[in-house]
């Protein structure tokens, strides 16, 4: 407030505030259940993932390459663990 008792522009009053300011804590919010449409979309997406994984498993050449990559990854992880 200025000398005339007016609140200056763009300034918050600094007087005694007697009522508490309500605060909503993020982790206290209950997550809503997914809608039927969202659940259907998620199920269709998961089904596509499973179909792709099955195709990958049937590709012997690809699986051989995957195993080699996995071995490389394991050997690099052993350096850290």
C-alpha positions in Angstrom: 0.0 0.0 0.0 1.1 3.5 -0.6 0.8 6.5 1.7 -2.8 7.0 0.7 -3.8 3.4 1.7 -4.1 2.2 -1.9 -2.7 -1.0 -3.3 0.0 -0.3 -5.8 -0.5 -1.7 -9.3 0.9 -5.3 -9.7 1.5 -5.6 -5.9 -0.1 -8.1 -3.6 -1.4 -6.8 -0.2 1.0 -7.6 2.6 -1.5 -7.1 5.5 -2.6 -9.9 7.8 -4.5 -12.5 5.8 -6.9 -14.3 8.1 -8.3 -16.9 5.8 -6.0 -19.7 4.6 -5.4 -20.1 0.9 -6.7 -23.5 -0.3 -4.0 -25.7 -1.8 -4.6 -28.9 -3.8 -1.7 -31.4 -3.5 -1.1 -33.2 -6.8 -0.5 -36.7 -5.4 -3.8 -36.5 -3.4 -5.8 -36.4 -6.6 -7.4 -39.7 -7.3 -6.8 -40.8 -10.9 -10.0 -41.4 -12.9 -10.6 -44.8 -14.4 -9.9 -44.9 -18.2 -12.9 -44.5 -20.4 -14.2 -47.5 -22.4 -12.8 -45.9 -25.6 -9.4 -45.3 -24.0 -9.3 -48.9 -22.7 -10.3 -50.2 -26.1 -7.5 -48.2 -27.8 -5.0 -49.4 -25.3 -6.1 -53.1 -25.8 -5.8 -52.7 -29.6 -2.4 -51.2 -29.2 -1.2 -54.0 -26.9 -2.6 -56.6 -29.3 -0.5 -55.0 -32.2 2.6 -55.2 -29.9 1.9 -58.9 -29.2 1.4 -59.6 -32.9 4.7 -57.9 -33.8 6.5 -59.7 -31.0 5.2 -63.0 -32.3 6.4 -62.2 -35.9 9.8 -61.3 -34.5 10.0 -64.6 -32.6 9.3 -66.5 -35.8 12.1 -64.7 -37.8 15.1 -66.9 -37.0 17.7 -64.6 -38.6 16.3 -61.6 -36.7 16.3 -63.5 -33.4 19.9 -64.5 -33.9 20.8 -60.8 -34.3 18.7 -59.9 -31.3 20.7 -62.5 -29.2 24.0 -61.0 -30.3 22.8 -57.5 -29.4 21.6 -58.8 -26.0 25.1 -60.4 -25.4 26.8 -57.1 -26.2 24.4 -55.3 -23.9 25.1 -57.8 -21.1 28.8 -57.5 -21.4 28.6 -53.7 -21.3 26.4 -53.9 -18.2 28.8 -56.1 -16.4 31.3 -53.3 -16.4 28.9 -51.2 -14.3 27.5 -53.9 -12.0 
